[in-house]
Amino acid sequence: MRVVVQRSKEASVSVDSKIVGQIDHGLVLLVGFCEGDNKQTIEYMAKKIVGLRIFDDSNEMMNLSILDVKGSILSISQFTLYADCSKGCRPSWQEAMKADKARVLYECFNQELKKYVRVASGVFQENMQVQLVNDGPVTIVLSR
């Protein structure tokens, strides 16, 4: 599992020019799955993400989590995180989990996150337009 975590002041995702998910202050997650990912992977990553101390405290030090700041998450499925560009210029997607299995894990991941914070999401396997104001910018890549 690979997740790009972006601290955001505001973010939204649209499909066919209609907003399907939106948050104010919080995190935007680009989420990809590979073979071998499972429920334990999801539980680990969800706890890691909600525990990340990447929000500023009163001393402007990154010392607070999304739980501390009462933020929200916008979760976007992103199989392209597993692009392999090592041979030539056309990416290979062989490392990415097949869509039917990845859809189940993506929905499970979002449900796991909802145990902690409010979660908005995109639409799996749709052409989405994501807009965000990256705060900082702060962007972290997590892999498991």
ROKE-881134 format. One record per residue: residue in three letters; x, y, z of N, C-alpha, C in turn; residue number from 1. Coordinates in steps of 0.001 Angstrom, whole numbers. Each point is the difference from the previous one (the first is absolute). Layout:
// residues N
- residu | nx | ny | nz | cax | cay | caz | cx | cy | cz | num
- ALA | X | Y | Z | X | Y | Z | X | Y | Z | NUM;
...
//
This chain:
// residues 144
- residu | nx | ny | nz | cax | cay | caz | cx | cy | cz | num
- MET | 849 | -1174 | 0 | -849 | 1174 | 0 | 891 | 1233 | 0 | 1;
- ARG | -397 | 956 | -787 | 744 | 1246 | -95 | -1002 | 1150 | 130 | 2;
- VAL | 353 | 983 | 848 | -877 | 1147 | 212 | 832 | 1274 | -47 | 3;
- VAL | -420 | 935 | -826 | 574 | 1336 | -7 | -915 | 847 | 890 | 4;
- VAL | 588 | 554 | 1066 | -740 | 788 | 986 | 340 | 1473 | -226 | 5;
- GLN | -1023 | 811 | -221 | 212 | 1426 | -226 | -823 | 795 | 1014 | 6;
- ARG | 688 | 832 | 766 | -707 | 882 | 932 | -687 | 1071 | -830 | 7;
- SER | -1270 | 236 | 281 | -782 | 871 | -861 | -851 | 989 | 783 | 8;
- LYS | -95 | 1206 | -525 | -897 | 1008 | 578 | -1423 | -225 | -480 | 9;
- GLU | -148 | -498 | -1229 | -1296 | -350 | -568 | 239 | -867 | -1222 | 10;
- ALA | -977 | -856 | -307 | 156 | -891 | -1145 | -1363 | -509 | -445 | 11;
- SER | -73 | -343 | -1288 | -1217 | -601 | -533 | 361 | -925 | -1149 | 12;
- VAL | -932 | -902 | -305 | 155 | -900 | -1132 | -1314 | 14 | -774 | 13;
- SER | 134 | 80 | -1327 | -1170 | 62 | -877 | 39 | -1121 | -1016 | 14;
- VAL | -1189 | -441 | -384 | -182 | -945 | -1098 | -1066 | 620 | -904 | 15;
- ASP | 298 | 101 | -1293 | -934 | 625 | -952 | -448 | 1382 | 471 | 16;
- SER | 943 | 795 | 471 | -220 | 1378 | 451 | -899 | 122 | 1229 | 17;
- LYS | -248 | -1108 | 697 | -804 | 33 | 1215 | 877 | -390 | 1191 | 18;
- ILE | 16 | 837 | 1041 | 791 | -310 | 1194 | -614 | -1210 | 699 | 19;
- VAL | 841 | -1034 | 203 | -461 | -1220 | 670 | 611 | -162 | 1389 | 20;
- GLY | 1020 | 776 | 306 | 638 | -33 | 1310 | 700 | 1319 | 262 | 21;
- GLN | -85 | 469 | 1252 | 590 | 1304 | 312 | 326 | 64 | 1477 | 22;
- ILE | 1137 | 641 | 330 | 375 | 240 | 1388 | 526 | 1416 | 142 | 23;
- ASP | 17 | 459 | 1221 | 675 | 1253 | 295 | 1405 | -367 | 472 | 24;
- HIS | 323 | 233 | 1214 | 1308 | -235 | 591 | 234 | -1500 | 220 | 25;
- GLY | 1141 | -528 | -466 | 286 | -1414 | 248 | 1058 | -580 | -908 | 26;
- LEU | -258 | -1229 | -457 | 948 | -739 | -819 | -652 | -485 | -1285 | 27;
- VAL | 749 | 75 | -1085 | -381 | -652 | -1246 | 885 | -1227 | -119 | 28;
- LEU | -625 | -1154 | -226 | 730 | -1253 | -141 | -175 | -536 | -1409 | 29;
- LEU | 1105 | -279 | -679 | -9 | -734 | -1255 | 390 | -1418 | 363 | 30;
- VAL | -868 | -968 | -290 | 105 | -1338 | 562 | 119 | -1054 | -1102 | 31;
- GLY | 1060 | -814 | 58 | 179 | -1086 | -950 | 270 | -1314 | 713 | 32;
- PHE | -430 | -1096 | -626 | 172 | -1332 | 584 | 779 | -899 | -949 | 33;
- CYS | 728 | -953 | 587 | 720 | -1000 | -778 | -319 | -1373 | 565 | 34;
- GLU | 377 | -1030 | -745 | -243 | -1374 | 464 | 671 | -206 | 1353 | 35;
- GLY | -679 | -682 | 878 | 524 | -247 | 1339 | -605 | 926 | 1039 | 36;
- ASP | -589 | 1115 | -426 | -673 | 880 | 956 | -1241 | -703 | 541 | 37;
- ASN | -308 | 270 | 1274 | -1125 | -662 | 647 | -544 | 870 | 1131 | 38;
- LYS | -898 | -552 | 785 | -629 | 741 | 1095 | 1039 | 506 | 1005 | 39;
- GLN | 1010 | -785 | 289 | 1044 | 434 | 941 | 772 | 1200 | -559 | 40;
- THR | 258 | -18 | -1298 | 677 | 1125 | -642 | -834 | 1269 | 153 | 41;
- ILE | -1285 | -133 | -244 | -920 | 1133 | 88 | -54 | 545 | 1421 | 42;
- GLU | -127 | -869 | 979 | -67 | 439 | 1397 | 1273 | 734 | 401 | 43;
- TYR | 1150 | -541 | -399 | 1282 | 627 | 307 | 79 | 1403 | -614 | 44;
- MET | -332 | 97 | -1298 | 119 | 1278 | -703 | -982 | 1029 | 551 | 45;
- ALA | -1211 | -406 | 306 | -988 | 944 | 541 | 493 | 574 | 1326 | 46;
- LYS | 507 | -849 | 884 | 516 | 481 | 1288 | 1214 | 901 | -194 | 47;
- LYS | 859 | -361 | -925 | 1179 | 818 | -289 | -423 | 1387 | -486 | 48;
- ILE | -947 | 51 | -908 | -437 | 1269 | -589 | -661 | 896 | 1037 | 49;
- VAL | -933 | -534 | 779 | -686 | 860 | 980 | 927 | 393 | 1147 | 50;
- GLY | 1096 | -716 | 171 | 967 | 328 | 1046 | 1135 | 907 | -451 | 51;
- LEU | 137 | 211 | -1320 | 1086 | 847 | -502 | -81 | 1393 | 603 | 52;
- ARG | 1073 | 423 | 604 | 48 | 1327 | 625 | 585 | 991 | -999 | 53;
- ILE | -872 | 457 | -912 | 453 | 883 | -1081 | -777 | 1319 | -51 | 54;
- PHE | -749 | 296 | 1051 | -693 | 1284 | 110 | 701 | 836 | 1060 | 55;
- ASP | 6 | 1303 | -223 | 717 | 908 | 896 | -702 | 167 | 1346 | 56;
- ASP | 813 | 41 | 1047 | -513 | 345 | 1329 | 105 | 1516 | 168 | 57;
- SER | -237 | 500 | 1199 | 21 | 1447 | 248 | 1395 | 612 | -183 | 58;
- ASN | 1041 | -845 | -23 | 1372 | 476 | -218 | 452 | -182 | -1448 | 59;
- GLU | -960 | -280 | -878 | 266 | -226 | -1418 | 948 | -1172 | -243 | 60;
- MET | -92 | -990 | 867 | 749 | -1252 | -159 | -985 | -1092 | -433 | 61;
- MET | 409 | -839 | -954 | -858 | -1111 | -398 | -32 | -1001 | 1142 | 62;
- ASN | -1048 | 93 | 795 | -80 | -810 | 1203 | -1409 | -531 | 253 | 63;
- LEU | -951 | 315 | -885 | -1383 | -405 | 207 | -460 | -933 | -1120 | 64;
- SER | -901 | -904 | 331 | -571 | -930 | -977 | -1329 | 544 | -520 | 65;
- ILE | -542 | -663 | -971 | -1316 | 385 | -519 | -1070 | -143 | 1078 | 66;
- LEU | 212 | -928 | 925 | -930 | -150 | 1125 | 41 | 1226 | 894 | 67;
- ASP | 1209 | 516 | 242 | 173 | 1168 | 861 | -650 | 1253 | -583 | 68;
- VAL | 85 | 148 | -1323 | -521 | 1210 | -643 | -1436 | -176 | -492 | 69;
- LYS | -555 | -1199 | 223 | -1375 | -300 | -411 | -220 | 254 | -1499 | 70;
- GLY | 953 | -495 | -778 | -79 | 140 | -1451 | -743 | -1152 | -644 | 71;
- SER | -134 | 78 | -1313 | -671 | -1025 | -801 | 970 | -563 | -1030 | 72;
- ILE | -408 | -1096 | -614 | 816 | -647 | -1033 | -783 | -69 | -1298 | 73;
- LEU | 680 | 306 | -1117 | -510 | -260 | -1336 | 848 | -1122 | -570 | 74;
- SER | -620 | -1146 | -219 | 695 | -1204 | -454 | -290 | -230 | -1483 | 75;
- ILE | 1078 | -151 | -783 | -109 | -168 | -1449 | 730 | -1276 | -413 | 76;
- SER | -698 | -900 | -677 | 667 | -1211 | -494 | 953 | 390 | -1128 | 77;
- GLN | 1187 | -636 | -26 | 1054 | 449 | -922 | 907 | -1171 | -368 | 78;
- PHE | -450 | -861 | -906 | 810 | -1162 | -377 | 1321 | 403 | -631 | 79;
- THR | 78 | 1214 | -543 | 1222 | 435 | -680 | 1176 | 173 | 953 | 80;
- LEU | -231 | -73 | 1301 | 1108 | 49 | 958 | 929 | -1200 | -175 | 81;
- TYR | -495 | -1048 | -648 | 821 | -1188 | -233 | 531 | -68 | -1438 | 82;
- ALA | 130 | 1143 | -640 | 578 | 33 | -1340 | 1471 | -412 | 52 | 83;
- ASP | 389 | -870 | -906 | 1405 | -394 | -142 | 494 | 599 | -1310 | 84;
- CYS | 905 | 961 | 107 | 533 | 689 | -1178 | 1465 | -353 | -234 | 85;
- SER | 440 | -1130 | 534 | 1416 | -359 | -86 | 424 | -427 | -1405 | 86;
- LYS | -946 | -430 | -813 | 321 | -433 | -1360 | -759 | 876 | -985 | 87;
- GLY | 696 | 856 | -669 | -637 | 860 | -986 | -777 | 1128 | 658 | 88;
- CYS | -890 | 597 | -791 | -747 | 1172 | 467 | -1481 | -283 | 217 | 89;
- ARG | -440 | -1206 | -338 | -1403 | -339 | 232 | -91 | -784 | 1307 | 90;
- PRO | -769 | 510 | 966 | -94 | -678 | 1301 | -653 | -1372 | -108 | 91;
- SER | 462 | -893 | 847 | -626 | -1303 | 165 | -794 | 46 | 1299 | 92;
- TRP | -1164 | -625 | 5 | -873 | 21 | 1181 | -76 | -1379 | 647 | 93;
- GLN | 937 | -888 | -302 | -84 | -1375 | 479 | 50 | -130 | 1510 | 94;
- GLU | 646 | 943 | 690 | 75 | -70 | 1462 | -1313 | 393 | 663 | 95;
- ALA | -828 | 776 | -690 | -1263 | 451 | 574 | -969 | -1173 | 126 | 96;
- MET | -743 | -12 | 1082 | -1006 | -1042 | 231 | -1113 | 134 | -1045 | 97;
- LYS | -571 | -1121 | -406 | -1113 | -2 | -944 | -1177 | 768 | 600 | 98;
- ALA | -752 | 667 | -861 | -1048 | 931 | 429 | -1034 | -616 | 929 | 99;
- ASP | -480 | -1199 | -293 | -1063 | -582 | 835 | 459 | -208 | 1441 | 100;
- LYS | 1225 | -447 | 181 | 551 | -190 | 1354 | 357 | 1332 | 644 | 101;
- ALA | 557 | 913 | -785 | 396 | 1304 | 530 | -1218 | 799 | 460 | 102;
- ARG | -1115 | -115 | -703 | -1229 | 712 | 377 | -437 | -413 | 1412 | 103;
- VAL | 43 | -1291 | 276 | -391 | -503 | 1319 | 923 | 557 | 1078 | 104;
- LEU | 1306 | -22 | -251 | 950 | 520 | 990 | -126 | 1511 | 169 | 105;
- TYR | -253 | 716 | -1082 | -170 | 1451 | 79 | -1209 | 347 | 877 | 106;
- GLU | -1103 | -684 | -218 | -1194 | 240 | 814 | 254 | -375 | 1464 | 107;
- CYS | 705 | -1085 | 222 | 360 | -427 | 1354 | 909 | 1039 | 667 | 108;
- PHE | 959 | 526 | -757 | 913 | 1020 | 515 | -772 | 1242 | 431 | 109;
- ASN | -920 | 458 | -843 | -791 | 1181 | 345 | -858 | -247 | 1245 | 110;
- GLN | -551 | -1203 | 121 | -783 | -331 | 1198 | 882 | -8 | 1244 | 111;
- GLU | 1215 | -485 | -136 | 937 | -7 | 1131 | 330 | 1430 | 421 | 112;
- LEU | 240 | 882 | -953 | 284 | 1403 | 312 | -1186 | 675 | 689 | 113;
- LYS | -1215 | -389 | -401 | -1214 | 599 | 572 | -168 | -325 | 1481 | 114;
- LYS | 740 | -970 | 496 | -21 | -286 | 1442 | 624 | 1155 | 782 | 115;
- TYR | 805 | 814 | -691 | 763 | 1065 | 645 | -442 | 1408 | -383 | 116;
- VAL | -275 | 224 | -1294 | -268 | 1343 | -515 | -1077 | -45 | -1089 | 117;
- ARG | -471 | 1186 | -378 | -931 | 90 | -1132 | 791 | -248 | -1291 | 118;
- VAL | -573 | -795 | -897 | 670 | -352 | -1250 | -929 | 266 | -1177 | 119;
- ALA | 508 | 733 | -975 | -655 | 163 | -1291 | 863 | -765 | -996 | 120;
- SER | -588 | -394 | -1121 | 792 | -772 | -961 | -415 | 310 | -1427 | 121;
- GLY | 864 | -444 | -896 | -294 | 58 | -1412 | -824 | -1212 | -389 | 122;
- VAL | -80 | -264 | -1304 | -749 | -1143 | -512 | 993 | -947 | -645 | 123;
- PHE | 85 | -1206 | 513 | 967 | -994 | -462 | -149 | -223 | -1504 | 124;
- GLN | 1120 | -19 | -692 | 122 | -283 | -1432 | -684 | 1033 | -891 | 125;
- GLU | -203 | 1197 | 505 | -548 | 1081 | -817 | 1101 | 996 | -318 | 126;
- ASN | -214 | 768 | -1051 | 900 | 1092 | -341 | -353 | 1157 | 935 | 127;
- MET | 899 | 316 | 921 | -278 | 1003 | 1029 | 905 | 1211 | -178 | 128;
- GLN | -528 | 1145 | 382 | 791 | 1216 | 54 | 110 | 378 | 1480 | 129;
- VAL | 1233 | 58 | 479 | 251 | 292 | 1413 | 570 | 1411 | 98 | 130;
- GLN | -598 | 791 | 865 | 511 | 1347 | 268 | 342 | 79 | 1472 | 131;
- LEU | 1174 | 597 | 292 | 363 | 175 | 1392 | 907 | 1194 | 173 | 132;
- VAL | -67 | 545 | 1184 | 951 | 1013 | 420 | 906 | -722 | 980 | 133;
- ASN | 1195 | -348 | -476 | 960 | -749 | 806 | 577 | 950 | 1042 | 134;
- ASP | -140 | -355 | 1254 | 401 | 848 | 1119 | 1454 | -263 | 355 | 135;
- GLY | 844 | 955 | -249 | 1425 | -118 | 354 | 927 | 313 | -1161 | 136;
- PRO | 84 | -798 | -1003 | -652 | -1288 | -181 | 644 | -1101 | 850 | 137;
- VAL | -857 | -908 | 439 | 460 | -1182 | 726 | -527 | -1210 | -752 | 138;
- THR | 907 | -821 | -524 | -364 | -1207 | -741 | 912 | -1128 | 465 | 139;
- ILE | -621 | -1118 | 388 | 749 | -1144 | 528 | -464 | -1256 | -735 | 140;
- VAL | 934 | -871 | -371 | -330 | -1256 | -660 | 205 | -1129 | 1007 | 141;
- LEU | -1067 | -785 | 201 | 58 | -1161 | 887 | -142 | -1269 | -825 | 142;
- SER | 815 | -996 | 295 | -97 | -1302 | -667 | 15 | -1092 | 1044 | 143;
- ARG | -713 | -1051 | -283 | -25 | -1139 | 922 | 14 | -1257 | -817 | 144;
//
